[in-house]
């Protein structure tokens, strides 16, 4: 693959820079892809030396520069050499790099964007209104028609692909935020994702919200009032979709291959089974953006940051998916 993958390194007081450099080191020999890292050059170069990375890390001076891995920073001032976990200045820098990476995608300077973790609590403490990177990027791109899909593979090549109807909400607020049009959109985006992945089919299963998918209305009416009409509307447009189905059995059938993707109603309903089978290789893919964006399915892991023990498998999987999608679009 000849092209550019942008990577935002996230919160430098977390494991983002470490897993970024480790993943690039593991992947750089696979093809001729070039990598543009949005981050603090001094931090990355110190870590580059500590990890004994064998590839050169260069300052970015333009797309015609000779080399494979570059670092760019839109900020005027470098970060201090040492910072406590979750430092506000690190959180603000992470948002600046995220903005830089998104803008380069929108300007077609890179073919896809991989985003290392930021910490929501640290960003909020730094004074920014922030729900998550998915919502932040959707706002930058000027679209609300997006959804989060998580993909994970077990050790035997069996996948779960889960798109979420709601994301980062308190559980008590989920029912109030469910909306027929949003569920229809997530079904549509999940089906399109299956096509983008080159799957032979796009069979989508939709979870109910309540136990036993509402037990015929005895345990709630969201299934009959909101979810079933969304499924029926998607079916009327020719999509292969079924539901609402009881989540406790649906994921068993999806895992064995009966369905190609699942639409879950809330965060943990979808992510618990996904992380059970693909904890180290899970990838977050933002569907509906005008550019490709993937990220690892883990957080900043402040407890192990700076120790050199972080596993880059999830970020490496995010790079693999970004490259695959970029090739298919090309």
VEXNULO-635973 format. One line per 4 residues: their letters; for each residue x, y, z of C-alpha. Coordinates in Angstrom, 2 decimals. Example, Ala and Ser with C-alpha at 12.3 -4.5 7.8 and 13.67 -1.06 7.14 Angstrom:
BEGIN
AS = 12.30 -4.50 7.80  13.67 -1.06 7.14 .
This chain:
BEGIN
XXXX = 0.00 0.00 0.00  1.36 3.40 -0.98  -0.33 6.06 1.08  -0.46 7.88 4.39 .
XXXX = -1.91 6.79 7.72  -2.31 9.55 10.28  -2.01 8.60 13.96  -2.86 10.91 16.85 .
XXXX = -0.85 9.79 19.88  -3.46 10.78 22.49  -2.70 11.67 26.09  1.09 11.54 26.54 .
XXXX = 0.69 10.71 30.24  -1.05 7.50 29.18  0.09 4.63 26.98  -0.88 6.19 23.63 .
XXXX = 2.61 7.25 22.49  4.09 3.92 23.57  1.58 1.70 21.77  1.78 3.98 18.72 .
XXXX = 5.54 3.57 18.36  5.41 -0.15 19.12  2.63 -0.73 16.58  4.40 1.25 13.85 .
XXXX = 7.60 -0.68 14.56  5.72 -3.96 14.17  3.94 -2.88 10.98  6.49 -0.83 9.09 .
XXXX = 7.98 -3.82 7.28  4.61 -5.01 5.96  4.41 -2.54 3.04  5.43 0.96 2.02 .
XXXX = 2.76 2.89 3.95  3.94 6.21 5.39  2.89 7.33 8.88  2.26 10.85 10.14 .
XXXX = 2.14 11.01 13.94  0.40 14.01 15.49  2.11 14.57 18.81  4.87 16.26 20.75 .
XXXX = 8.15 15.69 18.89  10.38 15.78 21.98  8.19 13.31 23.90  8.02 10.93 20.96 .
XXXX = 11.73 11.09 20.21  12.66 10.39 23.84  10.29 7.44 23.91  11.52 6.32 20.49 .
XXXX = 15.04 6.06 21.93  13.88 4.34 25.14  12.00 1.68 23.16  14.98 1.19 20.82 .
XXXX = 12.78 1.60 17.75  14.75 0.75 14.64  12.89 3.04 12.23  13.88 6.73 11.89 .
XXXX = 11.41 9.28 13.31  11.57 12.56 11.40  9.99 16.00 11.68  7.35 16.44 8.99 .
XXXX = 8.26 18.98 6.32  5.76 18.04 3.63  4.37 15.06 1.78  7.36 14.93 -0.55 .
XXXX = 9.84 14.38 2.29  11.92 11.21 2.03  11.17 8.76 4.83  8.44 6.61 6.33 .
XXXX = 7.54 7.90 9.81  7.10 11.57 10.65  5.86 13.67 13.56  3.90 16.91 13.28 .
XXXX = 2.64 19.23 16.02  0.33 22.22 15.36  1.07 23.70 18.78  3.68 26.41 19.24 .
XXXX = 5.08 25.30 22.61  6.48 21.85 23.47  5.16 19.98 26.48  7.17 19.87 29.72 .
XXXX = 9.47 16.88 29.97  7.54 15.32 32.86  3.84 15.50 33.64  1.53 13.80 36.15 .
XXXX = -1.12 11.43 34.87  -4.08 13.29 33.41  -2.35 16.69 33.40  -4.59 19.37 31.85 .
XXXX = -1.86 20.49 29.46  -1.58 16.93 28.14  -5.35 16.68 27.69  -5.43 19.97 25.76 .
XXXX = -2.54 18.84 23.59  -4.34 15.57 22.81  -7.36 17.53 21.52  -5.10 19.73 19.39 .
XXXX = -3.57 16.62 17.81  -6.98 15.09 17.28  -8.11 18.25 15.50  -4.92 18.25 13.42 .
XXXX = -5.43 14.64 12.36  -9.08 15.17 11.43  -8.29 18.29 9.41  -5.60 16.45 7.47 .
XXXX = -8.16 13.76 6.61  -10.70 16.35 5.53  -8.03 17.97 3.34  -7.08 14.57 1.89 .
XXXX = -3.52 14.82 3.23  -3.79 11.37 4.80  -5.84 8.35 3.75  -7.09 7.34 7.20 .
XXXX = -6.82 8.36 10.83  -5.97 6.14 13.81  -6.52 7.77 17.19  -4.76 6.68 20.37 .
XXXX = -6.64 7.07 23.67  -7.52 10.28 25.46  -8.99 10.46 28.94  -12.48 11.97 29.11 .
XXXX = -12.19 12.97 32.77  -8.87 14.73 32.14  -10.29 16.62 29.13  -13.29 17.76 31.17 .
XXXX = -11.05 18.87 34.04  -9.05 20.89 31.51  -12.20 22.88 30.75  -13.40 21.35 27.49 .
XXXX = -16.93 20.15 26.79  -16.26 16.58 25.71  -18.27 13.38 25.34  -15.76 11.25 23.48 .
XXXX = -13.50 11.19 20.45  -16.30 9.84 18.23  -18.54 12.80 19.04  -15.64 15.26 18.83 .
XXXX = -14.69 14.08 15.34  -18.32 14.04 14.20  -18.61 17.69 15.23  -15.39 18.61 13.40 .
XXXX = -16.67 16.86 10.28  -20.04 18.61 10.54  -22.14 15.47 10.71  -24.38 13.80 13.28 .
XXXX = -25.03 10.73 11.13  -22.33 8.62 12.72  -22.18 5.51 14.87  -19.57 3.60 16.79 .
XXXX = -18.76 0.05 15.64  -16.49 -2.20 17.67  -14.85 -5.20 16.02  -13.04 -8.04 17.73 .
XXXX = -11.60 -11.41 16.71  -10.91 -14.44 18.87  -7.95 -16.76 18.45  -9.81 -18.91 15.92 .
XXXX = -10.77 -16.20 13.45  -14.32 -15.73 14.74  -15.51 -12.12 14.77  -18.02 -9.99 16.57 .
XXXX = -18.95 -6.65 14.98  -21.13 -4.47 17.19  -22.61 -1.07 16.34  -24.09 1.01 19.15 .
XXXX = -27.43 2.83 19.10  -26.30 4.91 22.11  -22.79 5.40 23.41  -21.59 7.12 26.58 .
XXXX = -24.73 7.53 28.65  -25.75 6.65 32.20  -27.78 3.46 32.06  -30.88 5.20 33.46 .
XXXX = -30.81 7.61 30.49  -30.57 5.02 27.71  -34.30 4.42 27.20  -34.99 8.15 26.96 .
XXXX = -32.32 8.57 24.30  -33.39 5.70 22.07  -34.90 6.97 18.87  -36.33 5.10 15.89 .
XXXX = -34.47 7.20 13.33  -31.16 6.73 15.15  -31.62 2.95 15.26  -32.48 2.95 11.55 .
XXXX = -29.31 4.91 10.87  -27.13 2.52 12.87  -28.64 -0.48 11.05  -27.92 1.20 7.71 .
XXXX = -24.34 2.08 8.71  -23.70 -1.44 10.03  -24.87 -2.94 6.73  -22.68 -0.53 4.79 .
XXXX = -19.74 -1.44 7.03  -20.15 -5.11 6.16  -19.94 -4.15 2.48  -16.88 -1.97 3.09 .
XXXX = -15.22 -4.92 4.82  -15.82 -7.05 1.73  -18.07 -9.55 3.51  -20.19 -11.82 1.34 .
XXXX = -23.37 -10.72 3.09  -24.61 -8.06 5.49  -26.99 -9.84 7.85  -27.73 -7.57 10.82 .
XXXX = -29.31 -8.58 14.13  -30.77 -5.94 16.46  -30.82 -6.33 20.24  -33.79 -5.56 22.39 .
XXXX = -33.29 -3.14 25.25  -35.00 -5.08 28.01  -34.50 -8.63 29.29  -35.98 -11.17 26.87 .
XXXX = -36.52 -8.29 24.41  -39.35 -6.99 26.58  -41.17 -10.30 27.09  -44.02 -9.22 24.83 .
XXXX = -44.41 -5.90 26.64  -44.33 -7.27 30.18  -40.80 -5.92 30.76  -41.00 -2.68 28.79 .
XXXX = -42.42 -1.29 25.57  -39.29 0.09 23.87  -39.10 -3.00 21.68  -42.59 -2.60 20.20 .
XXXX = -42.64 1.19 20.26  -39.17 2.08 18.96  -36.93 -0.83 18.00  -39.31 -3.04 15.98 .
XXXX = -40.51 -0.12 13.80  -36.87 0.75 13.05  -36.16 -2.85 12.03  -39.26 -2.95 9.84 .
XXXX = -38.32 0.33 8.16  -34.84 -1.03 7.39  -36.36 -4.26 6.03  -38.61 -2.20 3.74 .
XXXX = -35.44 -0.70 2.22  -34.12 -4.16 1.41  -31.67 -4.60 4.28  -31.15 -8.06 5.77 .
XXXX = -32.03 -7.27 9.36  -33.91 -9.08 12.13  -34.97 -8.12 15.63  -35.42 -7.04 18.26 .
XXXX = -33.92 -10.18 19.74  -32.99 -11.01 23.31  -29.37 -9.96 23.76  -28.52 -12.86 26.07 .
XXXX = -28.92 -15.36 23.22  -28.29 -13.10 20.23  -24.57 -12.78 20.85  -24.18 -16.55 20.97 .
XXXX = -25.66 -16.81 17.48  -23.63 -13.86 16.18  -20.43 -15.37 17.56  -21.02 -18.64 15.74 .
XXXX = -21.55 -16.74 12.48  -25.33 -16.54 12.03  -25.13 -12.75 11.80  -22.46 -10.47 10.40 .
XXXX = -23.05 -7.53 12.73  -25.10 -6.71 15.80  -26.78 -3.42 16.69  -26.74 -3.06 20.48 .
XXXX = -28.86 -0.56 22.36  -26.24 0.63 24.84  -22.52 0.61 25.50  -22.01 -2.34 27.84 .
XXXX = -24.67 -4.50 26.17  -22.44 -4.60 23.10  -18.95 -4.23 24.52  -19.02 -6.89 27.24 .
XXXX = -19.34 -9.81 24.78  -16.98 -8.14 22.32  -14.23 -7.72 24.91  -14.75 -11.27 26.14 .
XXXX = -13.61 -12.62 22.78  -11.28 -9.88 21.52  -10.00 -7.86 24.46  -6.49 -7.34 23.09 .
XXXX = -7.43 -6.93 19.43  -10.65 -4.93 19.65  -10.97 -1.95 17.30  -13.31 1.03 17.36 .
XXXX = -14.42 2.20 13.90  -16.45 5.41 13.51  -19.08 4.78 10.85  -20.52 7.65 8.83 .
XXXX = -17.60 10.07 8.93  -16.38 11.50 5.60  -13.00 9.92 6.36  -11.74 6.63 7.82 .
XXXX = -11.19 6.69 11.56  -10.25 3.73 13.75  -8.89 3.49 17.27  -7.83 0.88 19.82 .
XXXX = -10.53 -0.40 22.12  -8.81 0.59 25.39  -8.12 3.67 27.44  -5.11 5.64 28.60 .
XXXX = -4.09 3.03 31.22  -2.36 5.54 33.48  -1.44 2.74 35.87  1.07 1.20 33.45 .
XXXX = 2.10 4.31 31.48  5.85 4.89 31.31  6.75 1.32 32.24  7.28 0.03 28.70 .
XXXX = 4.89 -2.90 29.18  1.84 -1.70 27.21  0.49 -4.15 24.63  0.17 -2.53 21.17 .
XXXX = -2.09 -5.28 19.74  -5.28 -3.20 19.70  -3.63 -0.18 18.08  -1.94 -2.48 15.58 .
XXXX = -5.36 -3.96 14.74  -6.67 -0.41 14.29  -3.87 0.30 11.81  -4.65 -2.92 9.93 .
XXXX = -8.33 -1.99 9.63  -7.53 1.58 8.57  -5.22 0.31 5.84  -7.76 -2.27 4.65 .
XXXX = -10.51 0.34 4.40  -8.19 2.80 2.67  -7.28 0.17 0.08  -10.93 -0.62 -0.58 .
XX = -11.79 3.06 -1.06  -8.85 3.52 -3.40 .
